[in-house]
Amino acid sequence: MQKSANLRNICVYCGSGPGRNKAFAEAARDFGRILAAENIGLVYGGGSLGLMGEVARSVIRHGGRVTGIIPAFLSVREHMLLEAHELIVVDNMHQRKHLMFMKSDAFVALPGGLGTLEEFVEQLTWSQLEQHQKPIALANIDGFWDPLLTLFEDMKREAFIRPGIELHLEVVDRVDAIIPAITRALVPRDETAEAEAEAKVTAKF
């Protein structure tokens, strides 16, 4: 698998619970292994429970790099992963999301709950409003996200998603298809400017 030089870190949104379908945890572990093999860092919510813990521990187990970003009020509830190579504790959810955005070159949603959905849809919205051009992928494992994709189609039919404000979204049904899809969607960016912006944000924490 060939990755772009611009693809250094991928932000993964996923559940703090495991879900009932064992395929979800298996997919999280497989994606962690793939990230490590491709030398792509994981940026995620910092917890050790559920799918979050599965993907992060898999990256570490296979020799990859993990950055966890977690608000202080969730550090106990979500059992923050102390083994992460970089663990950043912030004051609130807004800081967490902004720092995750700054440190990532692309975004992936694995199965999850409201938090996963909210953070993923926020990135879609920012992309739709041309606030960023970072690729966004939806890992539709065992059809988990089918109802959401149906809703998106309904929004198009009702003209709430109109020409000119399309969703820039890569939908895959296997984790081994995520990085190829993201690589195809990558837009070359000014790495120097991005590094300076990230350094300014990181310096606050």
C-alpha positions in Angstrom: 0.0 0.0 0.0 1.4 3.4 -1.0 0.7 6.4 1.1 1.2 10.1 0.3 4.0 12.1 2.0 1.2 14.5 3.1 -0.5 11.7 5.1 1.3 11.8 8.4 -1.5 11.4 10.9 -5.1 10.2 10.7 -7.8 11.2 13.2 -10.1 8.3 14.1 -13.5 8.8 15.6 -15.1 5.7 17.1 -17.1 4.3 20.0 -15.9 4.3 23.6 -17.9 1.1 23.8 -17.3 -2.1 21.8 -20.7 -2.5 20.3 -22.5 -5.8 20.0 -21.1 -6.8 16.6 -17.6 -8.4 17.0 -16.7 -7.2 13.5 -16.4 -3.7 14.9 -13.6 -4.5 17.3 -11.9 -6.6 14.7 -12.0 -3.8 12.2 -10.6 -1.4 14.8 -7.7 -3.7 15.6 -7.1 -4.3 11.9 -7.0 -0.6 11.1 -4.6 0.0 14.0 -2.3 -2.6 12.5 -2.5 -1.0 9.1 -1.7 2.5 10.5 1.4 1.1 12.1 2.5 -0.7 9.0 2.0 2.4 6.9 3.9 4.6 9.4 0.8 6.8 9.8 0.2 8.2 13.3 -3.1 7.8 15.1 -4.8 10.8 16.5 -7.8 9.9 18.6 -9.8 10.8 21.8 -7.4 9.4 24.3 -9.5 6.7 25.9 -8.7 3.0 26.6 -12.3 1.7 26.4 -14.3 0.2 23.6 -13.2 0.7 19.9 -11.1 3.7 20.9 -8.9 1.4 23.1 -8.9 -1.4 20.5 -7.5 0.8 17.7 -5.0 2.6 19.9 -3.6 -0.5 21.5 -3.4 -2.2 18.2 -1.3 0.7 16.8 1.0 0.5 19.8 1.2 -3.3 19.7 2.4 -3.1 16.0 5.0 -0.4 16.6 3.0 2.6 15.5 2.6 6.1 17.1 -0.5 7.2 19.1 -1.6 10.7 20.1 -4.5 10.9 22.5 -6.3 14.1 23.2 -8.8 14.0 26.1 -10.7 16.6 28.2 -9.8 16.4 31.9 -13.4 15.5 32.9 -13.3 12.4 30.7 -9.9 11.2 31.8 -11.3 8.9 34.5 -14.6 8.0 32.8 -12.9 6.9 29.6 -9.8 5.6 31.3 -7.3 7.6 29.3 -4.6 5.4 27.7 -1.4 6.1 29.6 0.6 4.1 27.0 0.0 6.7 24.3 3.2 8.2 23.0 1.6 11.7 23.3 -1.2 12.3 25.7 -2.7 15.8 25.8 -5.2 16.7 28.5 -7.3 19.7 27.6 -10.0 21.7 29.4 -13.0 21.0 27.3 -14.5 19.3 24.2 -13.9 22.4 21.9 -10.2 22.4 22.6 -10.0 18.6 22.1 -11.7 18.8 18.7 -9.7 21.8 17.5 -6.4 20.1 18.5 -7.4 16.8 16.9 -8.2 18.8 13.7 -4.8 20.6 13.7 -2.8 17.4 14.3 -4.5 15.4 11.6 -4.3 15.2 7.8 -7.5 13.1 7.4 -10.5 11.8 9.3 -12.1 8.4 9.7 -15.2 7.3 11.4 -15.5 3.8 12.6 -18.7 2.6 14.2 -19.7 4.6 17.3 -22.3 6.6 19.1 -23.4 10.2 19.4 -19.9 11.5 20.0 -18.5 9.7 17.0 -21.4 11.0 14.8 -21.1 14.6 16.1 -17.4 14.9 15.5 -17.5 13.2 12.1 -20.4 15.3 10.9 -18.7 18.5 12.1 -15.8 17.7 9.9 -18.1 17.1 7.0 -19.8 20.4 7.7 -16.5 22.3 7.8 -15.5 20.7 4.5 -18.9 21.5 3.0 -18.3 25.2 4.0 -14.8 25.1 2.5 -13.0 25.5 5.8 -10.7 22.6 5.1 -9.9 20.1 2.3 -8.7 17.2 4.4 -10.2 13.8 3.3 -13.0 12.3 5.3 -13.7 8.6 5.2 -16.7 6.6 6.6 -15.9 3.0 7.5 -19.2 1.4 6.9 -18.4 -1.9 8.7 -21.2 -4.5 8.3 -23.5 -1.7 7.1 -23.4 0.1 10.4 -23.7 3.5 8.8 -26.3 2.6 6.2 -29.1 4.6 8.0 -26.9 7.7 8.0 -26.1 7.2 4.3 -29.8 6.9 3.6 -30.4 10.1 5.5 -27.8 11.9 3.4 -29.6 10.7 0.2 -32.9 12.0 1.7 -31.2 15.4 2.3 -30.1 15.5 -1.3 -33.6 14.6 -2.5 -35.1 17.4 -0.4 -32.4 19.8 -1.7 -30.9 20.4 1.7 -27.7 19.2 0.2 -27.5 21.1 -3.1 -25.1 21.3 -6.0 -22.1 23.4 -4.8 -22.4 22.2 -1.2 -21.9 18.5 -1.9 -20.5 16.1 0.8 -16.8 15.4 0.3 -16.9 11.9 1.7 -15.2 8.6 1.0 -17.3 5.6 1.9 -15.6 2.2 2.3 -16.8 -1.1 3.8 -13.4 -2.5 4.7 -10.6 -1.0 6.7 -8.0 -2.0 4.2 -9.7 0.4 1.7 -9.5 3.4 4.0 -5.9 4.6 3.3 -6.1 4.2 -0.5 -9.4 6.2 -0.5 -7.9 8.9 1.6 -4.7 9.0 -0.5 -6.7 9.5 -3.7 -8.6 12.4 -2.0 -5.6 14.2 -0.6 -5.0 17.8 -1.8 -1.4 19.1 -1.7 -1.1 21.6 1.1 1.5 24.1 2.5 3.2 22.0 5.1 5.3 24.8 6.5 2.2 26.9 7.2 0.4 24.0 8.7 3.4 23.1 11.0 3.5 26.7 12.2 -0.2 26.7 13.0 0.0 23.4 14.8 3.0 24.6 16.9 1.0 27.7 18.0 -2.0 25.6 19.0 0.1 22.9 20.8 2.1 25.5 22.7 -1.2 26.4 24.6 -1.4 22.9 26.1 
